[in-house]
Amino acid sequence: AGRKLVPRTRRFFFEDHVVRPIRRVLEAPAREKGLTISKTVDYSMIPELYSDPDLMSLIIYNILDNALKYSNEGTEIRVVCDRSSDGSIFVDFINLGALIKPGESERIFEEGYRGADGKMREVGLGLGLWTCRRICKLLGLEIKYVNSRSAPSFVCFRISGFNKIIAD
């Protein structure tokens, strides 16, 4: 039996403790593949958080690492932070690359599952998104695949629930 994961919660700033360090790690591999990582984030929307910054970093790293693996060369990976109509804060990770086929949108979060395109590219073990979903649940966040009807060739993962972990 595995050990239970227990978050080590503390106050931290999303940009300083999560976004900036991950960006430094992934910039070189992105450049090698001709990818750019852009962000449209108003960090005042996600001010100081009360959560586990290490686990939060693991979620973001896994999503961006997947985007690097599955993006088409020379394209852009976008990170967008916004508010939905009900006022809840979300962060989207958008890339152009391997598509999620109909019927796979929930299966990609299963342990060991690799989408049809992932199997063809021979990358990954099918653990990244499964890990992300488990950690999101642990932290009170939600992760899901968002299908864009207006841009069906884009892959988008959305993390929401940040309102619940903003530090008072």
C-alpha positions in Angstrom: 0.0 0.0 0.0 1.2 3.5 -0.9 1.6 6.3 1.5 -1.2 8.9 1.6 -0.3 12.2 0.1 -0.8 15.1 2.6 -0.6 18.6 1.3 1.8 21.0 3.1 -0.3 24.1 2.9 1.1 27.6 3.3 0.7 31.1 1.8 2.5 31.7 -1.5 2.2 33.7 -4.7 1.3 31.7 -7.8 3.6 33.6 -10.2 6.7 33.5 -7.8 6.4 30.0 -6.5 4.8 28.1 -9.4 4.8 29.8 -12.8 8.3 31.4 -12.9 10.3 28.3 -11.7 8.5 26.0 -14.1 8.9 28.4 -17.0 12.7 28.4 -16.4 12.8 24.6 -16.5 10.7 24.2 -19.7 12.1 27.1 -21.7 15.1 25.2 -23.2 13.1 22.1 -24.2 10.4 24.4 -25.8 13.1 26.3 -27.7 14.6 23.1 -29.0 11.2 22.1 -30.5 10.6 25.7 -31.8 7.8 26.2 -29.4 6.9 29.4 -27.5 5.2 29.6 -24.2 3.1 32.7 -23.8 0.9 33.8 -20.9 -2.0 36.1 -20.5 -2.3 36.2 -16.8 -3.4 39.0 -14.5 -1.8 37.9 -11.3 -4.0 40.2 -9.3 -6.7 37.6 -10.1 -4.7 34.9 -8.4 -3.1 36.8 -5.6 -1.6 35.1 -2.6 -2.9 31.5 -2.4 -3.2 29.2 0.6 -2.4 25.7 -0.7 0.6 23.5 -1.3 2.9 25.2 -3.8 4.9 22.1 -4.5 1.9 20.1 -5.5 0.5 23.0 -7.5 3.9 23.1 -9.3 3.6 19.4 -10.1 0.2 20.0 -11.7 1.3 22.9 -13.8 4.6 21.1 -14.8 2.8 18.0 -15.9 0.3 19.9 -18.0 3.0 22.0 -19.7 5.3 19.0 -20.1 2.4 17.2 -21.9 1.9 20.3 -24.1 5.6 20.2 -25.0 5.4 16.5 -25.9 2.3 16.7 -28.0 2.5 20.2 -29.6 3.3 20.5 -33.2 6.8 22.0 -33.9 6.9 25.8 -34.2 3.6 26.4 -32.5 2.6 28.3 -29.3 1.6 27.0 -25.9 -0.7 29.5 -24.2 -1.4 29.9 -20.5 -4.5 32.1 -19.9 -6.0 33.1 -16.6 -9.5 34.6 -16.6 -12.9 34.7 -14.8 -15.9 32.8 -16.0 -19.4 34.5 -16.0 -20.0 33.3 -12.5 -16.9 35.0 -11.2 -14.8 31.8 -10.7 -11.1 32.0 -11.6 -9.6 29.5 -14.0 -6.3 28.9 -15.8 -6.4 27.4 -19.3 -3.4 25.7 -21.0 -3.9 25.7 -24.7 -1.7 24.0 -27.4 -1.9 23.0 -31.0 -1.0 19.4 -31.5 -2.2 15.9 -30.7 -6.0 15.9 -30.6 -8.1 14.3 -27.9 -10.5 12.0 -29.8 -14.2 11.9 -29.0 -14.7 9.5 -26.0 -11.2 10.1 -24.6 -11.9 13.3 -22.7 -12.4 11.5 -19.4 -10.3 8.4 -20.2 -7.1 10.6 -20.5 -7.3 11.1 -16.7 -7.3 7.4 -16.0 -4.1 5.8 -14.6 -2.0 4.4 -17.4 -4.3 5.6 -20.2 -2.6 7.1 -23.3 -4.6 8.6 -26.0 -4.5 7.2 -29.5 -2.1 9.9 -30.6 0.1 9.4 -27.6 0.6 5.7 -28.5 1.6 6.7 -32.0 4.2 9.1 -30.7 5.6 6.6 -28.2 5.9 9.2 -25.4 4.7 9.0 -21.8 3.4 6.4 -19.5 -0.2 7.7 -19.0 0.5 9.0 -15.5 0.7 12.8 -15.9 -2.9 13.7 -16.2 -4.0 11.0 -13.8 -1.6 12.6 -11.3 -2.9 16.1 -12.0 -6.5 15.0 -11.4 -5.6 13.3 -8.1 -3.7 16.3 -6.9 -6.3 18.8 -8.0 -8.9 16.9 -6.0 -6.7 16.9 -3.0 -6.2 20.7 -3.2 -9.9 21.4 -3.9 -9.3 22.3 -7.6 -10.8 20.8 -10.7 -9.1 19.9 -14.0 -10.8 19.0 -17.2 -10.3 18.8 -20.9 -12.2 21.6 -22.6 -13.3 21.0 -26.2 -13.4 24.1 -28.3 -15.9 24.0 -31.1 -14.6 27.2 -32.5 -11.0 25.9 -32.7 -11.2 22.0 -32.7 -7.5 21.6 -33.5 -6.5 23.1 -30.2 -6.2 21.1 -27.0 -7.2 22.9 -23.8 -6.9 21.8 -20.2 -8.7 24.0 -17.6 -8.0 24.2 -13.9 -10.6 25.9 -11.9 -11.5 26.4 -8.2 -8.8 29.0 -7.4 -11.4 31.1 -5.6 -11.5 28.4 -2.8 -7.7 28.7 -2.1 -7.1 32.5 -2.2 -5.5 33.5 1.1 -7.5 35.8 3.2 
